Amino acid sequence: MSRFLSLLLISATMALAACVTINVYFPEAAAERAADRFIQDVLGENDRRAEVPPPPATGGFHWSQLLIASAHAQSPNINIDTPQIQQIKSRMAERHRNHLSAWFDAGAIGLSNNGLVEIRDRATVPLADRRNLERVVAEENSDRNAVYREIAVANGHPEWESDIRQTFARQWIANARSGWYYQQSDGSWTQK
């Protein structure tokens, strides 16, 4: 009987540890949904939001599902609705409407592979506007860096900043309009 109780206690401890461990992993699917919502708000394309398909069925029951069912009962969310994040998003949306959209369309700027905006062809912008181009791109990148940090902090995991940045980098490209340039992992530029 003592051996049975020991095994039961060890099993319960391991199940509890598994539940705690699950909650510290970066919730990538939730981060992608949050990034899409944020980016579409900035780009002004809320009606273009795509439905995220449900995860594929695993086909069968495993005893561990019973132990961690409560961890899966609530799908994790990434909070992007703090006042600080909303202020940054508002500035980015205005900047996009007033400057960036036209420069993306002209090919003057592109989406870098690290979640920022890069000047790729100054010649497409009139000489008199090139200083403004540099200033606006620097402001945009400052806000992008700030929003990645703020999202990680707002969700209680400052260590997620790099994961948030990588997720946003992929989603900026996924949400880019046809004709916009984006940077491949090797640094080369490709037109969408």
N, C-alpha and C positions, 0 to 999 in steps of 0.2 A: 504494500500500500504506500509505503514511504517513497519507493522508487517512482510510482505512478504520480504522486504529488510533485515530486521533483521535476519529472518530465513535463507535467502540466505547467508548473511555474516557469520553467525555461521556455516553453512554447509561448506562454502568455507574454513573457518579457521580450522575446524575439518579435512577436506580432506587434507589440507596442513600439518597439524600435523601428520596425518597418514603416509604421504609420507616420512616425516623426520624420524619418528620412525622406519619405515621399514629399512632404511639405516644403523641404528646403531646395528641391530641384527647381531650376528655372522653368517656368510654365511657358514654353515656346509657342504653343498654339494660341494661348490667351494673349501673349505679347504680339503675335502676328495680327490678331483681330483688333487689338488696341492700336497698333501701328497703322493698320488700314483705315480705321475710323479717324485717327488724328490726321493722317496724310490727305485723305479725301476731304476733310474739313478745310485744310490749308489750301488744297488745289481747287476748292469750290465745286467738287464733284460728288456731293452727297448722294445724288440719285444713281450714281454709278456703282454703289457698294455691292459687292458680290456676296452671295450667301456662302458661308463656310460649310462644306459638307461635313456630316457627322463622321466620327472616326470609324474605320472599318470594324465589322464584327470579328471577334476573335474565334468564334466557332467552338464552343465547348466551355465547360465549367472547370475551374481549378480551385482547390481548397483555399488558396491564398486570396481569391476574390472575396471570400467570406470574411477573412481577417481584415482586409483593407477596403471593404465596401464603403465605409463611411468616408474614407479619403476621396473616393471617386464620386460620392453623392453630390458634392458641390464642385462644379467646374471652376477652376481658379480664374480670377479676373485680374487684370492689370488696371490700376487706377490711373486715369489720365485726366481727371476732372478737378484737380486742385486749382485754387486761384492762381498760383504761380504758373502752372502749366497752361492754363487758359490764357493768361496774359501773353506768354510766349507764342502760343498758337495764333492769337489775334494779330500780333506783329508780323508773324510769318505769312499769314494769309494776306494781309495788306501788302506786304513786300512782294508776294507772288503776283497779286493782281496788278500792282503798279509797275513792276520791273521784270521780275524773274521769268514770268510766262513768255514774254516776248523774246527774251534772251535765250531761253530754252528752245523756242521755236526757230530762232535764227541760227542755232548751233553755237552761239558764243560761249555758253556754259553747258556743263553736263553734270550728271550725278556721279560722284566719285564712289569707289568701292568701299569707302569707310563711312558712309552716311552723311557726307558733306557735299557742297557744291564746289565745282572747280571751273575756273576760266579755262576754256580750251581753244578759243579762236577770237582774239581781240579784234582782228581785222573785220569782223562782221558788225562791229559797233563803231559808229562815227568817232573820230579822234577826240572831239570835244566831250564825248560821254564816257570815255574810258576810265577816267578817275572815279566817276560815279559808279561804274561797273565794279571796280575794285572795292569801293566803300560798301556797296550794297551786298556783294558776295561775302565780305568780311563780317558784316552784321548778321547775315543769314547763318554763316557757319558758327558764329558766337551763340546765336539762339539755338541752333541744332545741338551744339555741345551742351548747352544749359538744359535743354529739354530732356536729353538722354539721362543726364545726372539727376534732374528733378523727378523723372518717372521712377528711377531706381530708388531714390530716397523716399518718395511718396508711398512706395510699396513696401517700405521697411527693409529693403535689401540693397544698400549702396554698392555691394559687390556685384550686382547685376548690371552695372552701367555698361560694361563691355558687351554683354549679351543683348541688352536693349539696343545699343548702337548697331550691332551686327544685324539684328532683326529689322530695325528701321532701314538700314542700308539696302537689304533685300527688298523690302516693301516699297521704298521710294522707287526703285527700278520697276517693280511689278505694277505700280500705279502710274508710271510715266506714260505720257501720251505718245502716240506714234510719231516718229520723227525726232524725238528727243535723244540725246546722246547719253550713254552711261559707260562707266569704266569697268572693264573685265578685271578679274583677279590679277592678271599680269600687267595691268596698267594701260592696256590698249583701249581705245574708244570704239564703241559700237553704236550704231544708230538703231533705235527700236522701230 
